[in-house]
Amino acid sequence: MGVPERLAEKMSMAEQHEYLRATFSRRNMIRGGAVTIGAVAGGAFVPGVAQAAVPAQRTSAPASAEKVDGALVAPFGRHLAFGNDPRTEMTVSWQVPAAVAKPCIRIGAHPWDLSRKIDAEVRTLYTPAGVGASGDHTQYYLHAKLTHLRPGRTYYYGVGHAGFDPAAPHLLGTLGTFTTAPSRAEPFTFTAFGDEGVGYHGLANDALLLAQNPAFHLHAGDIAYADPAGQGKTADTGFDSRIWDQFLAQTETVAKQVPWMPAYGNHDMEAWYSPNGYGGEEARWTLPDNGPDKANLPGVYSFVHGNTAVISLDANDISFEIPANLGISGGTQTTWLETQLKKYRASKDVDFIVVFFHHCAYCTSTAHASEGGVRQEWVPLFEKYTVDLVINGHNHQYERTDVIKNNAVTKKLPIGGTAYPETDGVVYVTAGAAGRSLYAFSAPQSYEGHESEVESVASFVNLKDGRQNETVTWSRVRYLDYSFLRVDVTPAPKGRLATLKVRGIAETGEEVDHFTVARRAK
């Protein structure tokens, strides 16, 4: 995106953001149009500070965009996300291809009764030509936060604006639905994967996701790949903000009715929009805002659905392999994580804790393998508070470990086996084969119906001083094709075994792995 490679190698994300802004400011002034940061309408969305735009050719999105007839503009890219309390809060987000007047959402208990109308918030994201491969492009993201909903209730909704009323009879086909979390523990299913991007395989996985009828979906980082290099460097000339339009259109079939809960990966850091690289993400998503204060990490949050607590983390903060945002939280994310784990493990309403993030704690991919920062900072906490399941992406394949504690196998977990985290340790799953090009293993594949057990696997871990080779014995299942994770949660009466039944499902619909995590219900 314009920084010389020799400089980008040494720059943090914040330094690259500053370089880009200064560079485009100078270019604009040379062309005769000085720009004042924070005073330009239709600028880049940077939460918490004045909006800013420093385009190469003009100072804002064209004023003519405001004159588009709303009847000629249809919303697209709808995606849901839970609020802090999934029982009573939901955010509906969407896009429009041009500026519209009076954007809103209509919601009700029936498709013929959408009497409740709520104004939507508009977040405008402007990317000038010359920032990577992007054309001179303005994106309009809209968000409506719904509160005081009833637990376990299905709602109908429609999104629109002046000239496009979703309650109109001829537009009822544009309606969507969502269901809030129940008020008490009930059986439910959720799905997960990482590294989707735009393309056929992502589309195929999305179709299978919908068939699982999940209560929510976890996306473990590397979402759209608008930044294809993924190094958190402004030198990436391939960055194209328009890829996000394609991604949100691709996933809409699922995300318009299933809360799509992302964690942020290395390909999600986009230096143009904000010093932390997440200004673009904050324009596109509205996620729970219960993460660590002042950590500057909007993708860190938690929520509870039934008897299961879910924690989203940002491993860019602790990644030795890709250090563009290394240390950005100043340790506050890890402190917050321990607070959350302690709270949930003590809660009488929570049986299971699921943690998801991008960089892998344990993986034998020949591309990225394992992240030493995760092992150093977070794995001891996972073990201390007996986390039930850790889900990662980053490596584009499916791999599942045995049960691990103290960096060693405490119990072999064959396909069909059961793990007991309270005594055994933690199971880690890499589910990074959602759609992007696949990586490779150094050992033979071994998956359901095609087991090929080996005593050890040669791999490496990314440490502060570089890669360190290691020989590991914890790699249990290895599958090298497109796939995702399905988890069926079954509560139990107090003292009986509640379960997570975890399955790896291939793009073909075949099962490639299954195992159970069990613990006594509180």
QUIJOCOR-V992754 format. One line per field, one symbol per residue. ss: DSSP state (@ for helix, = for strand, . for the rest). psi: psi as a letter, one per 20 degrees, with the letter a starting at -180 (. if undefined). Layout:
# QUIJOCOR-V992754
ss: ???
psi: ???
This chain:
# QUIJOCOR-V992754
ss: ....@@@@....@@@@@@@@@@@@@@@@@@.............=.......=..........@@@@@..@@@...=======.......=======.......=====.=..=..====.=======.........==========.......========..=....@@@@@@.====........======......@@@@@@@@@@@@....=====......................@@@@@@@@@@@@@...=====..@@@..........@@@@@@................=====..=====..@@@@....@@@......@@@@@@@@@@@@@@@.....=====........=....==@@@@@@@@@@@@@....====.....====.===..====......==......=.====.........=....==..=......=======..=======..=====...========......==========....==========..
psi: kipqhhghhiqrgghhggggggghggghhhjjnqpopijpqkaponpirqqppmqhhrirqphihijpphijppqrkppqqqahoihipqppqrqqirprqlqrqpqriqhjnlhpppqqppopopoqpincjqropppopqpopprkrpqkppqqqqqbapinoiiqhijhijqrrqprqrirpqqrqrrqrrlfapaghggghhhhghiilqhrppolrnfhkhnhgkjkpiiniipohihhggghhgihhgiiiopooqqpahijoohhhqhijjhghhhhqorqkkappkiknijprqrpocjppppprnihhjphgnjhjpjhikihghggghggggghhipiipgqpppqafppgoqkqifhcqohhghgghghhghhjlqhppprcgpmrppprapqpkkqphppnrpirpqnhhhgbqpppolklhhrqqbrqirqqorpilpnpqhrpparporhjaqpqqpqjiogpppmrprrppppporqqpiroqqoopppprhiiqpiqqrqpqqpq.
